[in-house]
Amino acid sequence: MEFLKSTREERIMAAIGVVGILGLGAAAKFLDLASWGLLPECPFHKATGLDCPGCGLTRGVGALLEGDIVGAVQYNALIPLYLF
């Protein structure tokens, strides 16, 4: 199984990626990024007042970080597909 072998650099890059993703998740969980103006306002929501699928995905990921799986699926029904 030659394809399962990885170099030291590949393992380091994978570890950096995992730490980065966990760090971003922690920042989204513990910091209110929307109040800081770091997240752009949705033009679809601003124009229509309706939530777009992207808005639902953002709120769904936030709900997942809080452990609210049912709430995440209510925000965006495709959340289970994004987990894989």
All heavy atoms as an XYZ file, in Angstrom:
618
protein
N       0.836     -1.175      0.000
C       0.000      0.000      0.000
C       0.887      1.247      0.000
O       0.991      1.967      0.984
C      -0.946     -0.006      1.179
C      -1.891     -1.188      1.181
S      -3.037     -1.132      2.546
C      -4.396     -0.325      1.791
N       1.479      1.481     -1.108
C       2.410      2.584     -1.282
C       1.752      3.950     -1.075
O       2.372      4.873     -0.567
C       3.019      2.501     -2.685
C       4.121      3.482     -2.945
C       5.387      3.185     -2.164
O       5.667      2.002     -1.877
O       6.086      4.144     -1.820
N       0.490      4.075     -1.447
C      -0.174      5.371     -1.360
C      -0.432      5.826      0.070
O      -0.712      6.988      0.314
C      -1.484      5.376     -2.159
C      -2.537      4.463     -1.605
C      -3.445      4.918     -0.680
C      -2.606      3.141     -2.015
C      -4.422      4.088     -0.169
C      -3.579      2.304     -1.511
C      -4.486      2.774     -0.586
N      -0.340      4.923      1.049
C      -0.558      5.296      2.444
C       0.685      5.883      3.105
O       0.598      6.447      4.185
C      -1.037      4.091      3.252
C      -2.441      3.586      2.931
C      -2.771      2.368      3.769
C      -3.457      4.681      3.174
N       1.838      5.756      2.461
C       3.067      6.299      3.028
C       3.094      7.802      2.806
O       2.718      8.309      1.769
C       4.281      5.651      2.370
C       4.395      4.177      2.672
C       5.612      3.582      2.034
C       5.682      2.094      2.322
N       6.841      1.470      1.685
N       3.531      8.514      3.832
C       3.629      9.968      3.707
C       4.980     10.419      4.242
O       5.577      9.776      5.103
C       2.500     10.652      4.459
O       2.570     10.346      5.827
N       5.414     11.545      3.731
C       6.681     12.085      4.186
C       6.466     12.868      5.472
O       5.343     13.171      5.871
C       7.285     13.011      3.115
O       6.428     14.141      2.960
C       7.447     12.293      1.795
N       7.558     13.200      6.113
C       7.482     13.969      7.354
C       6.841     15.333      7.103
O       6.030     15.806      7.899
C       8.889     14.140      7.923
C       8.914     14.860      9.243
C      10.334     14.816      9.843
N      10.281     15.317     11.192
C      10.738     16.507     11.560
N      11.254     17.318     10.659
N      10.656     16.887     12.810
N       7.187     15.960      5.984
C       6.628     17.273      5.651
C       5.114     17.189      5.452
O       4.381     18.090      5.859
C       7.297     17.832      4.387
C       8.748     18.221      4.583
C       9.704     17.044      4.469
O       9.283     15.959      3.992
O      10.862     17.186      4.883
N       4.639     16.127      4.822
C       3.197     15.958      4.617
C       2.469     15.789      5.944
O       1.384     16.344      6.135
C       2.921     14.764      3.706
C       3.338     14.980      2.268
C       3.248     13.727      1.423
O       3.335     12.611      1.973
O       3.098     13.879      0.210
N       3.054     15.059      6.864
C       2.437     14.888      8.181
C       2.417     16.198      8.949
O       1.438     16.534      9.616
C       3.157     13.797      8.970
C       2.926     12.395      8.423
C       3.439     11.333      9.374
N       4.849     11.452      9.660
C       5.835     10.867      8.984
N       5.545     10.095      7.951
N       7.092     11.040      9.331
N       3.480     16.986      8.838
C       3.526     18.284      9.512
C       2.471     19.212      8.929
O       1.749     19.895      9.671
C       4.936     18.898      9.404
C       5.913     18.110     10.268
C       4.920     20.370      9.810
C       7.360     18.504     10.088
N       2.348     19.252      7.613
C       1.348     20.112      6.973
C      -0.070     19.681      7.356
O      -0.942     20.522      7.573
C       1.517     20.108      5.457
C       2.797     20.789      4.987
S       2.984     22.472      5.579
C       1.685     23.275      4.699
N      -0.308     18.380      7.441
C      -1.619     17.890      7.853
C      -1.910     18.305      9.295
O      -3.026     18.728      9.615
C      -1.691     16.374      7.713
N      -0.918     18.210     10.164
C      -1.107     18.616     11.562
C      -1.382     20.117     11.652
O      -2.250     20.553     12.426
C       0.121     18.250     12.386
N      -0.683     20.917     10.863
C      -0.920     22.368     10.853
C      -2.343     22.656     10.374
O      -3.035     23.513     10.923
C       0.124     23.079      9.981
C       1.488     23.042     10.668
C      -0.284     24.520      9.683
C       2.636     23.527      9.807
N      -2.798     21.928      9.363
C      -4.165     22.106      8.867
C      -5.207     21.779      9.919
O      -6.170     22.518     10.101
N      -5.007     20.685     10.631
C      -5.958     20.289     11.672
C      -5.983     21.319     12.795
O      -7.052     21.735     13.261
C      -5.613     18.883     12.217
C      -6.383     18.567     13.484
C      -5.870     17.829     11.162
N      -4.810     21.774     13.226
C      -4.740     22.786     14.284
C      -5.396     24.081     13.817
O      -6.123     24.737     14.575
C      -3.275     23.018     14.721
C      -3.146     24.244     15.609
C      -2.740     21.790     15.426
N      -5.180     24.447     12.551
C      -5.799     25.660     12.016
C      -7.312     25.573     11.994
O      -8.008     26.520     12.379
N      -7.836     24.445     11.557
C      -9.289     24.259     11.522
C      -9.864     24.288     12.935
O     -10.897     24.910     13.182
C      -9.649     22.951     10.785
C      -9.358     23.116      9.294
C     -11.097     22.569     11.017
C      -9.467     21.838      8.502
N      -9.202     23.623     13.872
C      -9.672     23.645     15.258
C      -9.599     25.056     15.839
O     -10.491     25.474     16.581
C      -8.862     22.673     16.110
C      -9.069     21.195     15.815
C      -8.112     20.340     16.648
C     -10.506     20.783     16.058
N      -8.560     25.795     15.484
C      -8.438     27.172     15.959
C      -9.540     28.065     15.418
O     -10.110     28.878     16.149
N      -9.854     27.921     14.137
C     -10.946     28.699     13.554
C     -12.289     28.320     14.179
O     -13.133     29.181     14.418
C     -10.997     28.492     12.043
C      -9.869     29.140     11.251
C      -9.942     28.721      9.792
C      -9.923     30.648     11.384
N     -12.468     27.029     14.445
C     -13.698     26.591     15.108
C     -13.819     27.169     16.502
O     -14.887     27.603     16.914
N     -12.712     27.195     17.231
C     -12.729     27.765     18.580
C     -13.012     29.266     18.529
O     -13.770     29.791     19.346
C     -11.396     27.498     19.284
N     -12.429     29.947     17.544
C     -12.681     31.384     17.407
C     -14.154     31.637     17.103
O     -14.764     32.550     17.663
C     -11.803     31.970     16.303
N     -14.735     30.830     16.222
C     -16.155     31.004     15.888
C     -17.042     30.676     17.084
O     -18.102     31.261     17.253
C     -16.522     30.113     14.703
N     -16.596     29.754     17.914
C     -17.398     29.346     19.069
C     -17.374     30.389     20.182
O     -18.392     30.741     20.749
C     -16.876     28.007     19.594
C     -17.365     27.595     20.959
C     -18.772     27.125     20.934
C     -19.140     26.552     22.297
N     -20.399     27.018     22.746
N     -16.195     30.913     20.481
C     -16.042     31.745     21.667
C     -16.049     33.248     21.390
O     -16.189     34.035     22.301
C     -14.761     31.367     22.407
C     -14.805     29.968     22.950
C     -14.006     28.979     22.411
C     -15.670     29.629     23.973
C     -14.050     27.684     22.893
C     -15.724     28.341     24.463
C     -14.910     27.365     23.928
N     -15.885     33.638     20.137
C     -15.874     35.057     19.787
C     -17.089     35.374     18.934
O     -17.467     34.593     18.071
C     -14.600     35.407     19.015
C     -13.277     35.098     19.704
C     -12.126     35.378     18.760
C     -13.124     35.912     20.980
N     -17.678     36.514     19.150
C     -18.817     36.940     18.340
C     -18.268     37.693     17.125
O     -18.157     38.912     17.130
C     -19.752     37.819     19.166
C     -21.018     38.162     18.416
O     -21.265     37.576     17.342
O     -21.767     39.029     18.906
N     -17.892     36.929     16.089
C     -17.239     37.516     14.923
C     -18.155     38.463     14.162
O     -17.686     39.423     13.556
C     -16.739     36.407     14.000
C     -15.715     35.444     14.620
C     -15.350     34.362     13.621
C     -14.495     36.176     15.088
N     -19.448     38.226     14.192
C     -20.382     39.080     13.466
C     -20.396     40.489     14.055
O     -20.480     41.474     13.321
C     -21.776     38.475     13.485
N     -20.301     40.612     15.371
C     -20.340     41.937     15.995
C     -19.055     42.719     15.734
O     -19.043     43.932     15.847
C     -20.580     41.818     17.497
O     -19.455     41.228     18.123
N     -17.972     42.045     15.388
C     -16.712     42.706     15.083
C     -16.669     43.197     13.641
O     -15.746     43.875     13.240
C     -15.550     41.768     15.314
C     -15.294     41.447     16.751
C     -16.037     41.804     17.836
C     -14.213     40.679     17.253
N     -15.487     41.297     18.982
C     -14.364     40.602     18.652
C     -13.140     40.043     16.674
C     -13.475     39.928     19.462
C     -12.259     39.363     17.483
C     -12.419     39.317     18.858
N     -17.645     42.793     12.850
C     -17.658     43.186     11.447
C     -16.712     42.358     10.592
O     -16.359     42.757      9.489
N     -16.279     41.197     11.084
C     -15.366     40.350     10.326
C     -16.089     39.519      9.274
O     -15.482     39.103      8.297
C     -14.591     39.421     11.268
C     -13.677     40.125     12.274
C     -13.049     39.111     13.204
C     -12.615     40.929     11.562
N     -17.354     39.261      9.492
C     -18.134     38.500      8.521
C     -18.912     39.469      7.647
O     -19.568     40.387      8.149
C     -19.103     37.556      9.243
C     -18.467     36.491     10.135
C     -19.539     35.717     10.876
C     -17.601     35.562      9.317
N     -18.847     39.291      6.341
C     -19.573     40.218      5.467
C     -21.082     40.020      5.582
O     -21.561     38.934      5.889
C     -19.075     39.846      4.068
C     -18.642     38.426      4.192
C     -18.130     38.264      5.600
N     -21.817     41.091      5.332
C     -23.271     41.000      5.354
C     -23.736     40.336      4.061
O     -23.220     40.614      2.981
C     -23.876     42.389      5.473
C     -25.361     42.369      5.705
C     -25.906     43.760      5.987
O     -25.125     44.688      6.206
O     -27.136     43.899      5.986
N     -24.700     39.461      4.172
C     -25.201     38.725      3.014
C     -26.017     39.669      2.113
O     -27.021     40.230      2.558
C     -26.076     37.565      3.480
S     -26.848     36.659      2.131
N     -25.615     39.830      0.855
C     -26.360     40.733     -0.030
C     -27.777     40.224     -0.327
O     -28.703     41.016     -0.485
C     -25.516     40.800     -1.298
C     -24.563     39.683     -1.223
C     -24.429     39.288      0.210
N     -27.953     38.903     -0.400
C     -29.281     38.340     -0.637
C     -30.206     38.659      0.531
O     -31.338     39.095      0.348
C     -29.187     36.828     -0.868
C     -30.510     36.168     -1.130
C     -31.083     36.208     -2.402
C     -31.197     35.507     -0.127
C     -32.298     35.605     -2.651
C     -32.415     34.910     -0.367
C     -32.974     34.954     -1.638
N     -29.709     38.445      1.745
C     -30.519     38.723      2.939
C     -30.800     40.221      3.062
O     -31.905     40.621      3.433
C     -29.809     38.212      4.187
C     -30.562     38.470      5.453
N     -31.717     37.795      5.770
C     -30.340     39.338      6.466
C     -32.171     38.229      6.929
N     -31.344     39.173      7.369
N     -29.809     41.031      2.740
C     -29.990     42.473      2.831
C     -31.045     42.960      1.832
O     -31.845     43.830      2.145
C     -28.662     43.167      2.567
C     -28.682     44.647      2.811
C     -27.297     45.233      2.675
C     -27.326     46.715      2.999
N     -26.002     47.302      2.925
N     -31.071     42.349      0.645
C     -32.007     42.786     -0.401
C     -33.418     42.242     -0.196
O     -34.400     42.930     -0.470
C     -31.500     42.365     -1.775
N     -33.527     40.993      0.296
C     -34.842     40.355      0.361
C     -35.364     40.136      1.777
O     -36.555     39.923      1.961
C     -34.808     38.983     -0.332
O     -33.932     38.123      0.399
C     -34.368     39.089     -1.775
N     -34.474     40.122      2.754
C     -34.892     39.809      4.123
C     -34.996     38.310      4.364
O     -35.302     37.879      5.470
N     -34.730     37.499      3.330
C     -34.778     36.040      3.456
C     -33.378     35.494      3.700
O     -32.392     36.102      3.306
C     -35.358     35.422      2.182
C     -36.754     35.878      1.781
C     -37.116     35.318      0.417
C     -37.762     35.440      2.817
N     -33.316     34.338      4.353
C     -32.025     33.702      4.596
C     -31.659     32.827      3.414
O     -32.461     32.018      2.939
C     -32.080     32.858      5.869
C     -32.246     33.711      7.112
O     -31.726     34.847      7.113
O     -32.885     33.253      8.070
N     -30.433     32.984      2.928
C     -29.962     32.159      1.816
C     -29.319     30.885      2.371
O     -29.038     30.801      3.570
C     -28.986     32.951      0.948
S     -27.361     33.190      1.667
N     -29.048     29.870      1.536
C     -28.418     28.644      2.031
C     -27.057     28.895      2.673
O     -26.683     28.224      3.622
C     -28.291     27.777      0.783
C     -29.353     28.272     -0.132
C     -29.462     29.740      0.142
N     -26.322     29.855      2.169
C     -25.030     30.175      2.774
C     -25.178     30.704      4.184
O     -24.396     30.377      5.075
N     -26.205     31.538      4.401
C     -26.481     32.048      5.754
C     -26.835     30.881      6.681
O     -26.385     30.826      7.822
C     -27.636     33.042      5.729
S     -27.322     34.545      4.803
N     -27.624     29.966      6.182
C     -28.010     28.806      6.983
C     -26.821     27.927      7.307
O     -26.731     27.352      8.391
N     -25.877     27.826      6.370
C     -24.680     27.035      6.620
C     -23.839     27.670      7.714
O     -23.341     26.984      8.604
C     -23.858     26.879      5.332
C     -22.579     26.076      5.454
C     -22.875     24.661      5.926
C     -21.856     26.054      4.137
N     -23.698     28.981      7.685
C     -22.926     29.678      8.712
C     -23.565     29.487     10.086
O     -22.885     29.143     11.053
C     -22.836     31.177      8.379
O     -22.240     31.330      7.089
C     -22.018     31.917      9.417
N     -24.867     29.685     10.175
C     -25.549     29.493     11.464
C     -25.542     28.023     11.868
O     -25.456     27.701     13.054
C     -26.976     30.026     11.383
C     -27.037     31.531     11.314
C     -28.467     32.045     11.452
N     -29.407     31.381     10.561
C     -29.613     31.700      9.288
N     -28.942     32.678      8.749
N     -30.490     31.045      8.559
N     -25.639     27.116     10.895
C     -25.620     25.687     11.186
C     -24.287     25.241     11.758
O     -24.230     24.444     12.701
N     -23.193     25.742     11.199
C     -21.872     25.404     11.732
C     -21.724     25.962     13.140
O     -21.182     25.306     14.029
C     -20.761     25.921     10.792
C     -19.396     25.816     11.437
C     -20.788     25.157      9.480
N     -22.245     27.159     13.362
C     -22.222     27.719     14.719
C     -23.003     26.855     15.694
O     -22.571     26.628     16.816
N     -24.161     26.357     15.249
C     -24.953     25.473     16.110
C     -24.221     24.164     16.376
O     -24.260     23.633     17.493
C     -26.315     25.200     15.477
N     -23.529     23.634     15.364
C     -22.751     22.410     15.568
C     -21.645     22.625     16.589
O     -21.380     21.753     17.418
C     -22.144     21.932     14.251
C     -23.050     21.162     13.315
C     -22.299     20.804     12.047
C     -23.587     19.906     13.971
N     -20.985     23.770     16.521
C     -19.930     24.063     17.486
C     -20.468     24.150     18.905
O     -19.738     23.917     19.864
C     -19.220     25.368     17.113
C     -18.357     25.300     15.860
C     -17.877     26.691     15.479
C     -17.190     24.360     16.058
N     -21.742     24.476     19.037
C     -22.372     24.524     20.354
C     -22.988     23.183     20.746
O     -23.541     23.043     21.818
C     -23.443     25.611     20.375
C     -22.854     26.996     20.229
C     -23.907     28.073     20.122
O     -25.112     27.748     20.151
O     -23.524     29.242     20.003
N     -22.913     22.199     19.842
C     -23.438     20.867     20.135
C     -24.912     20.706     19.831
O     -25.520     19.709     20.214
N     -25.506     21.666     19.137
C     -26.931     21.626     18.812
C     -27.114     21.055     17.406
O     -27.233     21.787     16.422
C     -27.525     23.025     18.908
C     -29.028     23.054     18.666
O     -29.651     21.971     18.625
O     -29.570     24.165     18.530
N     -27.158     19.729     17.307
C     -27.246     19.067     16.007
C     -28.609     19.308     15.359
O     -28.696     19.590     14.170
C     -26.963     17.557     16.156
C     -25.523     17.362     16.632
C     -27.200     16.821     14.835
C     -25.175     15.961     17.012
N     -29.673     19.230     16.132
C     -31.015     19.458     15.592
C     -31.142     20.888     15.078
O     -31.661     21.131     13.991
C     -32.092     19.142     16.653
C     -33.469     19.518     16.154
C     -32.041     17.670     17.042
N     -30.650     21.840     15.832
C     -30.685     23.231     15.403
C     -29.877     23.453     14.134
O     -30.276     24.212     13.246
N     -28.739     22.772     14.025
C     -27.901     22.894     12.828
C     -28.645     22.398     11.595
O     -28.609     23.028     10.541
C     -26.611     22.118     13.022
N     -29.343     21.279     11.730
C     -30.101     20.730     10.598
C     -31.287     21.642     10.262
O     -31.655     21.778      9.097
C     -30.554     19.289     10.888
C     -31.487     18.767      9.829
C     -29.332     18.374     11.013
N     -31.849     22.295     11.257
C     -32.945     23.224     10.989
C     -32.451     24.449     10.225
O     -33.170     24.987      9.393
C     -33.617     23.645     12.294
C     -34.436     22.550     12.906
C     -35.004     22.922     14.262
O     -34.567     23.890     14.888
N     -35.972     22.150     14.728
N     -31.247     24.890     10.489
C     -30.693     26.017      9.746
C     -30.376     25.642      8.302
O     -30.587     26.431      7.390
C     -29.419     26.542     10.415
C     -29.663     27.336     11.662
C     -28.986     27.058     12.836
C     -30.561     28.402     11.669
C     -29.193     27.792     13.980
C     -30.780     29.145     12.818
C     -30.094     28.833     13.962
O     -30.312     29.569     15.096
N     -29.815     24.446      8.107
C     -29.473     23.990      6.770
C     -29.553     22.473      6.761
O     -28.781     21.793      7.413
C     -28.061     24.447      6.386
C     -27.734     24.192      4.936
O     -28.156     23.211      4.358
N     -26.972     25.089      4.347
N     -30.495     21.939      5.988
C     -30.746     20.497      5.992
C     -29.582     19.695      5.403
O     -29.519     18.485      5.588
C     -32.023     20.185      5.217
N     -28.667     20.357      4.712
C     -27.526     19.653      4.118
C     -26.322     19.552      5.048
O     -25.287     19.019      4.662
C     -27.115     20.342      2.814
C     -28.168     20.355      1.719
C     -27.657     21.113      0.512
C     -28.579     18.946      1.336
N     -26.458     20.037      6.266
C     -25.340     19.984      7.231
C     -24.772     18.570      7.370
O     -23.555     18.425      7.384
C     -25.787     20.538      8.609
C     -25.940     22.045      8.553
C     -24.823     20.158      9.713
C     -24.668     22.843      8.622
N     -25.570     17.503      7.479
C     -24.969     16.171      7.598
C     -24.069     15.806      6.421
O     -23.064     15.131      6.590
C     -26.171     15.232      7.668
C     -27.283     16.070      8.173
C     -27.024     17.447      7.623
N     -24.374     16.291      5.222
C     -23.530     16.007      4.061
C     -22.196     16.724      4.168
O     -21.171     16.214      3.701
C     -24.231     16.429      2.773
C     -25.510     15.665      2.430
C     -26.127     16.225      1.170
C     -25.214     14.188      2.271
N     -22.168     17.895      4.768
C     -20.931     18.650      4.902
C     -20.001     18.010      5.916
O     -18.799     18.272      5.892
C     -21.221     20.098      5.319
C     -22.011     20.876      4.311
C     -23.157     21.561      4.680
C     -21.627     20.944      2.987
C     -23.884     22.285      3.763
C     -22.340     21.654      2.055
C     -23.478     22.326      2.457
O     -24.191     23.031      1.550
N     -20.512     17.196      6.809
C     -19.678     16.577      7.830
C     -18.787     15.487      7.251
O     -17.793     15.110      7.857
C     -20.548     15.996      8.952
C     -21.343     17.013      9.756
C     -22.221     16.299     10.768
C     -20.429     18.010     10.412
N     -19.145     14.966      6.101
C     -18.354     13.905      5.489
C     -17.587     14.488      4.382
O     -17.058     14.305      3.547
C     -19.231     12.747      5.047
C     -19.982     12.135      6.194
C     -21.330     12.371      6.360
C     -19.326     11.361      7.119
C     -22.030     11.820      7.412
C     -20.013     10.804      8.172
C     -21.369     11.034      8.322
